[in-house]
Amino acid sequence: MKLRSKLTLGFAAVAAVPLLALSFPAKSALSHAVEGALTERLDGAARATDLAVEEASRESIQAAQLLAGSEPVEALAQAEHDGDADPAQAAHLAESLMQTRGIDVLEILDANGTVLSSGHLPGRVGDRDAQGLSLAQAGGAHLAQVEVKSGEGIAT
């Protein structure tokens, strides 16, 4: 081996040792910095998402309450209570209410869970939606109850 080759290998070894010694701590520090920044961004996004979901939930509850107090829904509830409800007219009520109020999903059930009107799935009219009723009663969906005033008091 020539002197030139020996010197080249010696200088390369002398230069490589500090680079190798510094690369692992630098990589670790950079990894921790990036991980910290990513964690902060994800936490911020999670907080923003939670706020958006809470706001949407409040808007949904308010829309359900306003809808339950609306004249068309109260008229349907009264007609259903009195036994005078027209199924054909009731079937289209949810769809028209969805369009006029900007609601994406609306299903109107009677006290037994039978679908009186469904705007997003019109074919469900007349079906028993026990799952939807139990979901609404458990708080998984927004349930607005309409009270019907009769001669005997209030029927819900």
WOVEN-V266555 format. One record per pair of residues at least 4 apart in sequence whose C-alpha atoms are under 7 Angstrom apart, sorted by the first residue. I is the first residue (numbers start at 1). J is the second residue. D is the distance in whole Angstrom. If there is no record, write none. Layout:
# WOVEN-V266555
((I	J	D) (I	J	D))
This chain:
# WOVEN-V266555
((1	5	6) (1	6	7) (2	6	6) (3	7	6) (4	8	6) (5	9	6) (6	10	6) (7	11	6) (8	12	6) (9	13	6) (10	14	6) (11	15	6) (12	16	6) (13	17	6) (15	19	7) (16	20	6) (17	21	6) (18	22	6) (19	23	6) (22	26	6) (23	27	6) (24	28	6) (25	29	6) (26	30	6) (27	31	6) (28	32	6) (29	33	6) (30	34	6) (31	35	6) (32	36	6) (33	37	6) (34	38	6) (35	39	6) (36	40	6) (37	41	6) (38	42	6) (39	43	6) (40	44	6) (41	45	6) (42	46	6) (43	47	6) (44	48	6) (45	49	6) (46	50	6) (47	51	6) (48	52	6) (49	53	6) (50	54	6) (51	55	6) (52	56	6) (53	57	6) (54	58	6) (55	59	6) (56	60	6) (57	61	6) (58	62	6) (59	63	6) (60	64	6) (61	65	6) (61	142	6) (62	66	6) (63	67	6) (64	68	6) (64	142	7) (64	143	7) (64	144	6) (65	69	6) (65	144	6) (66	70	6) (68	73	6) (68	74	7) (68	144	6) (68	145	7) (68	146	6) (69	74	7) (70	74	6) (71	75	6) (72	76	6) (73	77	6) (74	78	6) (74	146	7) (75	79	6) (76	80	6) (76	85	7) (76	90	7) (77	81	6) (77	146	7) (77	148	7) (78	82	6) (78	148	6) (79	83	6) (79	84	5) (79	85	5) (80	84	6) (80	85	5) (86	90	6) (87	91	6) (89	93	7) (90	116	6) (90	117	6) (91	116	6) (91	117	4) (91	118	7) (91	125	6) (92	96	6) (92	117	7) (93	97	6) (93	117	6) (94	98	6) (94	106	6) (94	107	7) (94	108	7) (94	117	5) (94	118	5) (94	119	5) (95	99	6) (95	118	7) (95	119	4) (96	100	6) (97	101	6) (98	102	6) (98	103	5) (98	104	6) (98	106	7) (98	119	7) (99	103	7) (105	119	7) (105	120	6) (106	118	6) (106	119	6) (106	120	6) (107	115	7) (107	117	6) (107	118	4) (107	119	6) (108	115	6) (108	116	6) (108	117	5) (108	118	6) (109	113	5) (109	114	5) (109	115	5) (109	116	5) (110	114	5) (110	115	7) (110	116	7) (113	128	6) (113	129	5) (113	130	6) (113	133	6) (114	126	6) (114	127	6) (114	128	4) (114	129	6) (115	124	6) (115	125	5) (115	126	5) (115	127	6) (115	128	6) (115	129	6) (116	125	6) (116	126	6) (117	125	5) (118	122	5) (118	124	7) (118	125	6) (129	133	6) (130	134	6) (131	135	6) (132	136	6) (133	137	6) (134	138	6) (135	139	6) (135	140	5) (135	141	6) (136	140	6) (136	141	4) (136	142	6) (136	143	5) (137	143	7) (146	156	6) (147	154	6) (147	155	6) (147	156	4) (148	154	6) (148	155	5) (148	156	6) (149	153	6) (149	154	5) (149	155	6) (150	154	6))
